[in-house]
Amino acid sequence: MAEHIPEMVVLYSSPGIGHLISMVELGKLLISHSPSLSITILSPSFRFNTGSYSSYISSVSSVFPSITLHTLPPVPLLRGDPGNYSDMEEIIFETLRCNNPNVHQFLNSLSRSSPVSAFILDFFGYSALEISRSFQMPTFFFITSGASVLALFHNLPVFENLAADSYRNLGTTPFHIPGLFSVPANHMLDRGPTYNECVKMAESLRNSDVVNTFESLEPRAVKGLNDGSCLPGTLIPPVYPIGPLIAYRGGEGGGGERNECLRWLDSQPSRSVVYLGFGSRSVFSGKQLGEIAVGLERSEVRFLWVVRAPPSGDKADQFLPPPEPDLNSLLPVGFLRRTKGRGFVAKSWAPQIDILGHEAVGGFVTHCGWNSTLEAVCAGVPLVAWALYAEQRFNKILLVEEIKIALPLNESDDRFVCSDEIERRVKQIILSEEGQVLRKRLLQLSAEAKAALGEGDVSCSNNV
């Protein structure tokens, strides 16, 4: 009897723990509906990955034997020192492009023994499309952001021809996404190397796209993508909303002990705590940390705040994880003592999914990253939107004006947020009628998110 060879699907992740986790969750989803599948996830070697990246890979390999994680050989940066690059996204795009020979070699070796049924690319890795085409593999893009961001991407080549100036210099000049909403020019990713890569990536989006969202969260965007109304006159391939894909990792320490911040939450009243967490890459200046502290203290609202050390000022260090923060030197004198009992400050990291799912948490001040947004939606926690980088300023408009699950945190022209604004929004999300309205909206979406991944529902039926 001939040996059965399982169908092979290859997923190509971009660097960074958030993108890898999303790819692993996609792999787990595919296996849950087709248990005979064999999943291989390619991940580039990346000098900025931390120890948590390696430990996560080890945990996946041990728990999910049907998922094989393969790390590609390291490639040098073409411009050498990281300080020669404008931002992390530019480095990621270059790393993925330079890995094309490694990807070709791996797929060539793999296809000799296990025919590849599908190749799914993180959208950052669009340059590998030419590799999959050379093997004539069915290829899909995985959009780890939402459907609205995908509609924005499709329109970037159109916007590129509307104005030559810096988008930031155009102020509030509106750029309209057909069928959706307008985006002020200064809320878009500004022109530069990363923007240019995004335009090229947008021009490559002519394969079917798998999007980490669910239809009732972004109904207009999903409809606009699937009927083509968001980009009139251009044929857009089918879009499959397969989310929400989030990873549950548990709030235990290395020894299995429950995280200290969760034990603190256990003693707080229901829906009384505002959580402030800004992703794995966001850092604030010392001055901005001081304003946050003053606003929280004056608000008299209970809070759980994850604090990271400010940037060193050395451009080459901007891509490295910051050192552990010295809270006594970073925060106002006496702040920790005066807020003891009603506030908890965590250093550098906290188990976000567990925190958002805790009964005591009633609001979330977020950087508007899409993973964090989906985690809050699944937990039913209303948001205060504080966009910091990449596509997050666009996400802020989406969350506040389109989906209506967030209050906006207003900032000055130099993107600084004062203590008065922090105090006002923190009170509002926890104590006001507006916060209650958002909470009801989130509870509805939370139920719909859970249903979206139930048997027979839309996201499940959209498996590729």
KOLDRENTOR-662164 format. One record per residue (C-alpha): residue in one letter; x, y, z. Coordinates in steps of 0.05 Angstrom, whole numbers, plus 32768, in hexadecimal, padded with zeros to 4 digits. Example, Ala and Ser with C-alpha at 12.3 -4.5 7.8 and 13.67 -1.06 7.14 Angstrom:
2
+------+------+------+------+
! type !    x !    y !    z !
+------+------+------+------+
!    A ! 80F6 ! 7FA6 ! 809C !
!    S ! 8111 ! 7FEB ! 808F !
+------+------+------+------+
***
This chain:
464
+------+------+------+------+
! type !    x !    y !    z !
+------+------+------+------+
!    M ! 8000 ! 8000 ! 8000 !
!    A ! 801B ! 8045 ! 7FED !
!    E ! 802E ! 8071 ! 8027 !
!    H ! 7FFE ! 80AA ! 8033 !
!    I ! 801F ! 80EE ! 802C !
!    P ! 7FFA ! 8125 ! 8052 !
!    E ! 7FE8 ! 8166 ! 8030 !
!    M ! 801C ! 819B ! 803E !
!    V ! 800D ! 81E4 ! 804A !
!    V ! 8047 ! 8215 ! 8053 !
!    L ! 803D ! 8255 ! 807A !
!    Y ! 8072 ! 828C ! 8074 !
!    S ! 8074 ! 82BA ! 80B0 !
!    S ! 8094 ! 82FE ! 80B4 !
!    P ! 80C4 ! 830B ! 80EE !
!    G ! 80A9 ! 831D ! 8132 !
!    I ! 8085 ! 82F6 ! 8168 !
!    G ! 8040 ! 8315 ! 8158 !
!    H ! 8042 ! 82FF ! 810F !
!    L ! 805D ! 82BA ! 8120 !
!    I ! 8025 ! 82AF ! 8153 !
!    S ! 7FF1 ! 82C3 ! 811F !
!    M ! 800F ! 8291 ! 80EE !
!    V ! 800F ! 825A ! 8121 !
!    E ! 7FC6 ! 8268 ! 8132 !
!    L ! 7FB5 ! 8264 ! 80E8 !
!    G ! 7FD9 ! 8222 ! 80E4 !
!    K ! 7FB3 ! 8207 ! 8120 !
!    L ! 7F72 ! 821E ! 8101 !
!    L ! 7F81 ! 81FA ! 80C0 !
!    I ! 7F93 ! 81BA ! 80E4 !
!    S ! 7F54 ! 81BD ! 810F !
!    H ! 7F2A ! 81B9 ! 80D0 !
!    S ! 7F58 ! 818B ! 80A7 !
!    P ! 7F7D ! 815F ! 80DA !
!    S ! 7FA4 ! 813B ! 80A3 !
!    L ! 7FC8 ! 817B ! 808E !
!    S ! 8012 ! 8183 ! 809B !
!    I ! 8024 ! 81CB ! 80AA !
!    T ! 806A ! 81E9 ! 80A3 !
!    I ! 8076 ! 8230 ! 80BA !
!    L ! 80B3 ! 8254 ! 809E !
!    S ! 80D0 ! 828B ! 80C9 !
!    P ! 810C ! 82B7 ! 80B8 !
!    S ! 8147 ! 82BC ! 80E8 !
!    F ! 8142 ! 8301 ! 8106 !
!    R ! 8176 ! 8322 ! 8132 !
!    F ! 8141 ! 8348 ! 8159 !
!    N ! 811B ! 830B ! 8171 !
!    T ! 811D ! 8302 ! 81BC !
!    G ! 8120 ! 82C4 ! 81E8 !
!    S ! 80D4 ! 82C2 ! 81EA !
!    Y ! 80D5 ! 82B4 ! 819E !
!    S ! 8100 ! 8276 ! 81A7 !
!    S ! 80D8 ! 825C ! 81E2 !
!    Y ! 8097 ! 8266 ! 81BC !
!    I ! 80B2 ! 823E ! 8181 !
!    S ! 80C6 ! 8206 ! 81B1 !
!    S ! 8082 ! 8205 ! 81D1 !
!    V ! 805E ! 8201 ! 818E !
!    S ! 808A ! 81C8 ! 8176 !
!    S ! 807C ! 819F ! 81B5 !
!    V ! 8031 ! 81AA ! 81B8 !
!    F ! 801F ! 81A8 ! 816E !
!    P ! 8046 ! 8171 ! 814B !
!    S ! 801F ! 817D ! 810A !
!    I ! 803F ! 81C2 ! 8106 !
!    T ! 8088 ! 81C5 ! 80F4 !
!    L ! 80AD ! 8207 ! 80FE !
!    H ! 80E9 ! 8211 ! 80D1 !
!    T ! 8118 ! 824C ! 80DC !
!    L ! 813B ! 8264 ! 809D !
!    P ! 8186 ! 8273 ! 809E !
!    P ! 8199 ! 82B9 ! 80B3 !
!    V ! 81A4 ! 82EF ! 807E !
!    P ! 81CC ! 832F ! 8087 !
!    L ! 81AC ! 8373 ! 8082 !
!    L ! 81C1 ! 8395 ! 8041 !
!    R ! 81D1 ! 83D6 ! 8065 !
!    G ! 81F3 ! 83B6 ! 809F !
!    D ! 81E3 ! 83DC ! 80DF !
!    P ! 8199 ! 83DE ! 80F3 !
!    G ! 81A2 ! 8428 ! 8101 !
!    N ! 81A5 ! 8432 ! 80B5 !
!    Y ! 815B ! 8421 ! 80B0 !
!    S ! 811F ! 844E ! 80BC !
!    D ! 80F5 ! 841C ! 80E3 !
!    M ! 80EB ! 83D3 ! 80F4 !
!    E ! 80BB ! 83C8 ! 80BB !
!    E ! 80F0 ! 83DB ! 8088 !
!    I ! 811F ! 83A7 ! 80A7 !
!    I ! 80E8 ! 8372 ! 80A5 !
!    F ! 80D9 ! 837E ! 805B !
!    E ! 8123 ! 8379 ! 804A !
!    T ! 812E ! 833B ! 8074 !
!    L ! 80F5 ! 8317 ! 8051 !
!    R ! 810D ! 832C ! 800B !
!    C ! 8154 ! 8315 ! 801A !
!    N ! 8138 ! 82D2 ! 8030 !
!    N ! 811B ! 82C2 ! 7FEB !
!    P ! 8155 ! 8293 ! 7FD9 !
!    N ! 814C ! 826E ! 801B !
!    V ! 8101 ! 8267 ! 800F !
!    H ! 810D ! 824E ! 7FC9 !
!    Q ! 813F ! 821A ! 7FE1 !
!    F ! 8110 ! 8202 ! 8018 !
!    L ! 80D3 ! 81FC ! 7FEC !
!    N ! 80FC ! 81D9 ! 7FB6 !
!    S ! 8114 ! 81A6 ! 7FE9 !
!    L ! 80CF ! 819D ! 8008 !
!    S ! 80A9 ! 8195 ! 7FC7 !
!    R ! 80D3 ! 8159 ! 7FB3 !
!    S ! 80B6 ! 812F ! 7FEB !
!    S ! 8075 ! 8153 ! 7FFF !
!    P ! 804E ! 8179 ! 7FCA !
!    V ! 8039 ! 81BD ! 7FE7 !
!    S ! 7FED ! 81C8 ! 7FE2 !
!    A ! 7FEF ! 8211 ! 7FF6 !
!    F ! 8022 ! 8247 ! 8007 !
!    I ! 8009 ! 827E ! 8037 !
!    L ! 8032 ! 82BD ! 803C !
!    D ! 8031 ! 82F1 ! 8073 !
!    F ! 8024 ! 8331 ! 804C !
!    F ! 8068 ! 834D ! 8060 !
!    G ! 8087 ! 8314 ! 8038 !
!    Y ! 8067 ! 8328 ! 7FF6 !
!    S ! 80AA ! 8324 ! 7FD3 !
!    A ! 80A8 ! 82D8 ! 7FD9 !
!    L ! 806C ! 82D6 ! 7FAA !
!    E ! 809C ! 82CC ! 7F70 !
!    I ! 80B7 ! 828E ! 7F92 !
!    S ! 8074 ! 826C ! 7F9A !
!    R ! 8061 ! 827E ! 7F53 !
!    S ! 80A0 ! 825C ! 7F39 !
!    F ! 8087 ! 821C ! 7F5C !
!    Q ! 803F ! 8228 ! 7F44 !
!    M ! 8026 ! 8222 ! 7F8B !
!    P ! 7FE0 ! 823C ! 7F9E !
!    T ! 7FF3 ! 827B ! 7FC6 !
!    F ! 7FCD ! 82A5 ! 7FF8 !
!    F ! 7FDE ! 82E3 ! 8021 !
!    F ! 7FD1 ! 82E3 ! 806C !
!    I ! 7FBE ! 8329 ! 8082 !
!    T ! 7FCC ! 832B ! 80CD !
!    S ! 7FA9 ! 836E ! 80D1 !
!    G ! 7F5F ! 8379 ! 80C3 !
!    A ! 7F36 ! 837C ! 8083 !
!    S ! 7F33 ! 83C8 ! 8086 !
!    V ! 7F7F ! 83CC ! 8085 !
!    L ! 7F7E ! 839D ! 8049 !
!    A ! 7F4E ! 83CD ! 8026 !
!    L ! 7F7E ! 8406 ! 8036 !
!    F ! 7FB9 ! 83DE ! 8019 !
!    H ! 7F93 ! 83D3 ! 7FD9 !
!    N ! 7F89 ! 841E ! 7FD3 !
!    L ! 7FD1 ! 8433 ! 7FE1 !
!    P ! 7FE5 ! 8433 ! 7F97 !
!    V ! 7FA9 ! 8460 ! 7F8A !
!    F ! 7FBB ! 8490 ! 7FC3 !
!    E ! 8003 ! 8491 ! 7FAB !
!    N ! 7FEC ! 84B7 ! 7F6D !
!    L ! 7FC1 ! 84EA ! 7F92 !
!    A ! 7FF8 ! 8512 ! 7FB3 !
!    A ! 8044 ! 8515 ! 7FB2 !
!    D ! 804F ! 8536 ! 7FF6 !
!    S ! 805A ! 8514 ! 8039 !
!    Y ! 8018 ! 84FB ! 8054 !
!    R ! 8027 ! 851A ! 8097 !
!    N ! 802F ! 855F ! 8075 !
!    L ! 7FEA ! 8556 ! 8056 !
!    G ! 7FC9 ! 8559 ! 809A !
!    T ! 7F81 ! 8544 ! 809B !
!    T ! 7F79 ! 8540 ! 804F !
!    P ! 7F4A ! 8504 ! 8047 !
!    F ! 7F5C ! 84C5 ! 801F !
!    H ! 7F1C ! 849E ! 8013 !
!    I ! 7F18 ! 8452 ! 8010 !
!    P ! 7EDB ! 8444 ! 7FE4 !
!    G ! 7EA3 ! 8424 ! 800A !
!    L ! 7EC5 ! 842E ! 804D !
!    F ! 7EDD ! 846F ! 806C !
!    S ! 7F0E ! 84A8 ! 8062 !
!    V ! 7F53 ! 84AA ! 8082 !
!    P ! 7F76 ! 84EC ! 8092 !
!    A ! 7FB9 ! 84EE ! 806E !
!    N ! 7FDE ! 84F7 ! 80B0 !
!    H ! 7FC0 ! 84B5 ! 80CA !
!    M ! 7FE0 ! 848C ! 8093 !
!    L ! 8025 ! 846D ! 8092 !
!    D ! 8050 ! 84A5 ! 8077 !
!    R ! 8079 ! 84A1 ! 8037 !
!    G ! 80BD ! 8480 ! 803F !
!    P ! 80DE ! 843C ! 8035 !
!    T ! 80A9 ! 8415 ! 805C !
!    Y ! 8070 ! 8439 ! 8038 !
!    N ! 8090 ! 8429 ! 7FF5 !
!    E ! 8093 ! 83E0 ! 8008 !
!    C ! 8049 ! 83E2 ! 801B !
!    V ! 8037 ! 83FF ! 7FD7 !
!    K ! 805E ! 83C6 ! 7FB4 !
!    M ! 803D ! 8394 ! 7FE2 !
!    A ! 7FF9 ! 83B0 ! 7FD1 !
!    E ! 8007 ! 83A8 ! 7F87 !
!    S ! 8016 ! 835E ! 7F95 !
!    L ! 7FD4 ! 8350 ! 7FB8 !
!    R ! 7FB5 ! 832D ! 7F7D !
!    N ! 7FAF ! 82E9 ! 7FA0 !
!    S ! 7F78 ! 82D4 ! 7FCF !
!    D ! 7F81 ! 82F1 ! 8015 !
!    V ! 7F76 ! 82D1 ! 8058 !
!    V ! 7F65 ! 8308 ! 808C !
!    N ! 7F68 ! 8304 ! 80D7 !
!    T ! 7F23 ! 8321 ! 80E4 !
!    F ! 7EDA ! 830B ! 80E5 !
!    E ! 7EA3 ! 8326 ! 80B9 !
!    S ! 7E77 ! 8347 ! 80EE !
!    L ! 7EB3 ! 836E ! 8109 !
!    E ! 7EC2 ! 838F ! 80C6 !
!    P ! 7E84 ! 8383 ! 809B !
!    R ! 7E8E ! 83BE ! 806B !
!    A ! 7ED7 ! 83AD ! 805E !
!    V ! 7ECA ! 8363 ! 8053 !
!    K ! 7E91 ! 8374 ! 8023 !
!    G ! 7EBA ! 83A9 ! 7FFF !
!    L ! 7EF4 ! 8379 ! 7FF4 !
!    N ! 7EC8 ! 8340 ! 7FDC !
!    D ! 7E9D ! 8369 ! 7FAC !
!    G ! 7ED7 ! 8395 ! 7F96 !
!    S ! 7EB5 ! 83D6 ! 7FAA !
!    C ! 7EF1 ! 83EC ! 7FD4 !
!    L ! 7F1C ! 83F0 ! 7F96 !
!    P ! 7EEE ! 83FD ! 7F59 !
!    G ! 7F08 ! 83E6 ! 7F16 !
!    T ! 7F39 ! 83B3 ! 7F33 !
!    L ! 7F2D ! 8369 ! 7F3B !
!    I ! 7F39 ! 8355 ! 7F83 !
!    P ! 7F40 ! 830A ! 7F92 !
!    P ! 7F14 ! 82EA ! 7FC7 !
!    V ! 7F21 ! 82FE ! 8010 !
!    Y ! 7F17 ! 82CB ! 8048 !
!    P ! 7F0C ! 82E5 ! 808F !
!    I ! 7F24 ! 82AC ! 80BB !
!    G ! 7F2B ! 82CF ! 80FF !
!    P ! 7F2E ! 82E1 ! 8135 !
!    L ! 7F70 ! 82BB ! 813E !
!    I ! 7F8F ! 82CA ! 8181 !
!    A ! 7FBE ! 82A0 ! 81AB !
!    Y ! 7FAD ! 828C ! 81F2 !
!    R ! 7FEE ! 8284 ! 8217 !
!    G ! 7FDA ! 8285 ! 8260 !
!    G ! 7FF1 ! 82B2 ! 8299 !
!    E ! 8022 ! 8285 ! 82BC !
!    G ! 806B ! 8294 ! 82CB !
!    G ! 80A3 ! 8265 ! 82B9 !
!    G ! 8096 ! 823A ! 82F6 !
!    G ! 804C ! 8234 ! 82E9 !
!    E ! 803A ! 826A ! 831C !
!    R ! 8001 ! 829A ! 830C !
!    N ! 801B ! 82DD ! 82F5 !
!    E ! 801E ! 8312 ! 832C !
!    C ! 7FF4 ! 8345 ! 8306 !
!    L ! 7FBC ! 8311 ! 82FE !
!    R ! 7FBD ! 8303 ! 8349 !
!    W ! 7FB7 ! 834E ! 8354 !
!    L ! 7F7B ! 8351 ! 8324 !
!    D ! 7F59 ! 831A ! 834C !
!    S ! 7F51 ! 834C ! 8385 !
!    Q ! 7F33 ! 8384 ! 835B !
!    P ! 7EE8 ! 8392 ! 8351 !
!    S ! 7EC7 ! 837D ! 8310 !
!    R ! 7ED4 ! 83A9 ! 82D3 !
!    S ! 7EFA ! 83DC ! 82FE !
!    V ! 7F40 ! 83D9 ! 82E0 !
!    V ! 7F5B ! 83FA ! 82A2 !
!    Y ! 7F94 ! 83D4 ! 8282 !
!    L ! 7FCB ! 83FA ! 825D !
!    G ! 7FF4 ! 83CF ! 822E !
!    F ! 8016 ! 83E4 ! 81ED !
!    G ! 8031 ! 83A6 ! 81CB !
!    S ! 8076 ! 8389 ! 81C7 !
!    R ! 8098 ! 83C2 ! 81A2 !
!    S ! 807A ! 8403 ! 81BC !
!    V ! 80A4 ! 842F ! 81E9 !
!    F ! 8096 ! 8475 ! 8205 !
!    S ! 80C5 ! 84AD ! 8218 !
!    G ! 80D1 ! 84BA ! 8262 !
!    K ! 80A7 ! 84F9 ! 825C !
!    Q ! 806C ! 84D3 ! 823F !
!    L ! 8071 ! 849E ! 8275 !
!    G ! 806D ! 84D5 ! 82A9 !
!    E ! 802D ! 84F1 ! 8289 !
!    I ! 800D ! 84AC ! 8289 !
!    A ! 801E ! 84A4 ! 82D2 !
!    V ! 8001 ! 84E8 ! 82E5 !
!    G ! 7FC1 ! 84DB ! 82BE !
!    L ! 7FB7 ! 8497 ! 82DE !
!    E ! 7FC3 ! 84B1 ! 8324 !
!    R ! 7F93 ! 84EC ! 831C !
!    S ! 7F5D ! 84C0 ! 82FD !
!    E ! 7F57 ! 8496 ! 833D !
!    V ! 7F45 ! 845B ! 830F !
!    R ! 7F63 ! 8417 ! 831D !
!    F ! 7F98 ! 8405 ! 82EA !
!    L ! 7FC8 ! 83D0 ! 82D2 !
!    W ! 8000 ! 83EF ! 82A9 !
!    V ! 8038 ! 83CD ! 8283 !
!    V ! 8075 ! 83FB ! 8282 !
!    R ! 80B1 ! 83F3 ! 8254 !
!    A ! 80F2 ! 841A ! 8258 !
!    P ! 80F7 ! 8458 ! 822B !
!    P ! 8122 ! 8455 ! 81EC !
!    S ! 816C ! 8461 ! 81F8 !
!    G ! 8173 ! 8496 ! 81C2 !
!    D ! 81A5 ! 846C ! 819B !
!    K ! 8186 ! 845E ! 8156 !
!    A ! 81A7 ! 841A ! 8152 !
!    D ! 8185 ! 8406 ! 8194 !
!    Q ! 813F ! 8418 ! 817D !
!    F ! 8133 ! 83D1 ! 8162 !
!    L ! 814C ! 83AC ! 81A0 !
!    P ! 8120 ! 8399 ! 81DC !
!    P ! 8127 ! 83CF ! 8212 !
!    P ! 8147 ! 83BD ! 8255 !
!    E ! 811C ! 83B0 ! 8291 !
!    P ! 80FF ! 83F3 ! 82A8 !
!    D ! 8114 ! 8414 ! 82E9 !
!    L ! 80CF ! 8429 ! 8301 !
!    N ! 80E8 ! 8455 ! 833A !
!    S ! 8111 ! 8480 ! 830A !
!    L ! 80DE ! 8480 ! 82D1 !
!    L ! 809E ! 8490 ! 82F7 !
!    P ! 808E ! 84CE ! 8321 !
!    V ! 80AA ! 84CE ! 8368 !
!    G ! 8079 ! 84AA ! 8396 !
!    F ! 804B ! 8492 ! 835D !
!    L ! 8051 ! 8448 ! 836E !
!    R ! 8046 ! 8455 ! 83B8 !
!    R ! 800A ! 8483 ! 83AD !
!    T ! 7FE8 ! 8454 ! 837C !
!    K ! 7FF7 ! 8414 ! 83A2 !
!    G ! 7FB9 ! 83E9 ! 83A7 !
!    R ! 7F92 ! 8408 ! 836E !
!    G ! 7FCA ! 8403 ! 833B !
!    F ! 7FFA ! 83CD ! 8323 !
!    V ! 8037 ! 83DC ! 82F7 !
!    A ! 8055 ! 83A1 ! 82D1 !
!    K ! 809B ! 83A5 ! 82B4 !
!    S ! 80A2 ! 839B ! 8268 !
!    W ! 806F ! 8362 ! 8260 !
!    A ! 802D ! 8347 ! 827A !
!    P ! 7FFF ! 830D ! 8264 !
!    Q ! 7FD0 ! 8338 ! 823B !
!    I ! 7F9C ! 8305 ! 8226 !
!    D ! 7F93 ! 82EE ! 826E !
!    I ! 7F8F ! 8336 ! 8285 !
!    L ! 7F5A ! 8349 ! 8252 !
!    G ! 7F32 ! 830B ! 8264 !
!    H ! 7F32 ! 831B ! 82AE !
!    E ! 7EF1 ! 8331 ! 82CE !
!    A ! 7F12 ! 836D ! 82EF !
!    V ! 7F27 ! 838F ! 82AD !
!    G ! 7EF7 ! 83C2 ! 8291 !
!    G ! 7F21 ! 83E8 ! 825E !
!    F ! 7F60 ! 83E3 ! 8234 !
!    V ! 7F8D ! 841C ! 821E !
!    T ! 7FAD ! 83FF ! 81DF !
!    H ! 7FDD ! 8411 ! 81A7 !
!    C ! 7FA9 ! 83F7 ! 8175 !
!    G ! 7FD1 ! 83BB ! 815E !
!    W ! 7FA3 ! 8389 ! 813C !
!    N ! 7FB5 ! 834E ! 8169 !
!    S ! 7FA6 ! 8377 ! 81A7 !
!    T ! 7F65 ! 838F ! 8187 !
!    L ! 7F4D ! 8348 ! 817A !
!    E ! 7F60 ! 8333 ! 81C0 !
!    A ! 7F37 ! 836C ! 81DD !
!    V ! 7EFC ! 835C ! 81AF !
!    C ! 7EFD ! 8313 ! 81C4 !
!    A ! 7EFF ! 8327 ! 820D !
!    G ! 7EC9 ! 835C ! 8206 !
!    V ! 7EF4 ! 8395 ! 8221 !
!    P ! 7EEA ! 83DD ! 8206 !
!    L ! 7F27 ! 8403 ! 81ED !
!    V ! 7F49 ! 8446 ! 81F3 !
!    A ! 7F6F ! 844E ! 81B1 !
!    W ! 7FB6 ! 846A ! 81B4 !
!    A ! 7FD6 ! 845C ! 8170 !
!    L ! 8021 ! 845B ! 816F !
!    Y ! 8040 ! 8441 ! 812E !
!    A ! 8037 ! 841B ! 80EC !
!    E ! 7FED ! 8414 ! 80D8 !
!    Q ! 7FD4 ! 8422 ! 811E !
!    R ! 7FBB ! 8469 ! 8110 !
!    F ! 7F8F ! 844C ! 80DA !
!    N ! 7F78 ! 8417 ! 810B !
!    K ! 7F66 ! 844E ! 813D !
!    I ! 7F34 ! 846B ! 810B !
!    L ! 7F19 ! 8426 ! 80FE !
!    L ! 7F0F ! 8416 ! 8147 !
!    V ! 7EF2 ! 845A ! 815B !
!    E ! 7EC8 ! 846E ! 811F !
!    E ! 7EB8 ! 842E ! 80F8 !
!    I ! 7EB4 ! 83F4 ! 8129 !
!    K ! 7EA4 ! 8423 ! 8164 !
!    I ! 7EC8 ! 83FD ! 819B !
!    A ! 7EFA ! 8432 ! 81B2 !
!    L ! 7F01 ! 8478 ! 81CD !
!    P ! 7F38 ! 84A1 ! 81AC !
!    L ! 7F73 ! 84BA ! 81D3 !
!    N ! 7F80 ! 8500 ! 81B8 !
!    E ! 7FC8 ! 8517 ! 81AD !
!    S ! 7FEE ! 8556 ! 819D !
!    D ! 800D ! 8565 ! 8159 !
!    D ! 804E ! 8544 ! 8170 !
!    R ! 8025 ! 8506 ! 8185 !
!    F ! 802D ! 8512 ! 81D0 !
!    V ! 7FF3 ! 8501 ! 81FF !
!    C ! 7FEB ! 852C ! 823D !
!    S ! 7FD7 ! 8513 ! 8282 !
!    D ! 7F93 ! 8536 ! 827F !
!    E ! 7F7F ! 850E ! 8241 !
!    I ! 7F96 ! 84CD ! 8260 !
!    E ! 7F6F ! 84DC ! 82A0 !
!    R ! 7F31 ! 84EE ! 8279 !
!    R ! 7F30 ! 84B0 ! 824C !
!    V ! 7F42 ! 847F ! 8284 !
!    K ! 7F07 ! 8499 ! 82AD !
!    Q ! 7EDA ! 8498 ! 8271 !
!    I ! 7EE8 ! 8450 ! 825D !
!    I ! 7EDC ! 8435 ! 82A4 !
!    L ! 7EA9 ! 8464 ! 82C3 !
!    S ! 7E7F ! 8486 ! 828D !
!    E ! 7E41 ! 8475 ! 8267 !
!    E ! 7E6A ! 8478 ! 8227 !
!    G ! 7E97 ! 8441 ! 8242 !
!    Q ! 7E59 ! 8417 ! 8252 !
!    V ! 7E3F ! 8420 ! 820A !
!    L ! 7E82 ! 8408 ! 81EF !
!    R ! 7E82 ! 83CD ! 821F !
!    K ! 7E3E ! 83B6 ! 8206 !
!    R ! 7E57 ! 83BB ! 81BE !
!    L ! 7E95 ! 8392 ! 81D0 !
!    L ! 7E6D ! 835C ! 81F3 !
!    Q ! 7E44 ! 8354 ! 81B4 !
!    L ! 7E82 ! 8350 ! 8189 !
!    S ! 7EA2 ! 8320 ! 81BA !
!    A ! 7E68 ! 82EF ! 81B2 !
!    E ! 7E6D ! 82F6 ! 8166 !
!    A ! 7EB8 ! 82EA ! 8168 !
!    K ! 7EAE ! 82AA ! 818E !
!    A ! 7E77 ! 8295 ! 815E !
!    A ! 7EA4 ! 82A5 ! 8122 !
!    L ! 7ED2 ! 826B ! 8134 !
!    G ! 7E99 ! 823B ! 8145 !
!    E ! 7E88 ! 8201 ! 8118 !
!    G ! 7E62 ! 8215 ! 80DA !
!    D ! 7E6D ! 825F ! 80E3 !
!    V ! 7E89 ! 8290 ! 80B0 !
!    S ! 7ED2 ! 8290 ! 80C4 !
!    C ! 7ED4 ! 8244 ! 80C8 !
!    S ! 7EB5 ! 823C ! 8084 !
!    N ! 7EEA ! 826B ! 8067 !
!    N ! 7F25 ! 823B ! 8072 !
!    V ! 7F50 ! 823C ! 8034 !
+------+------+------+------+
***
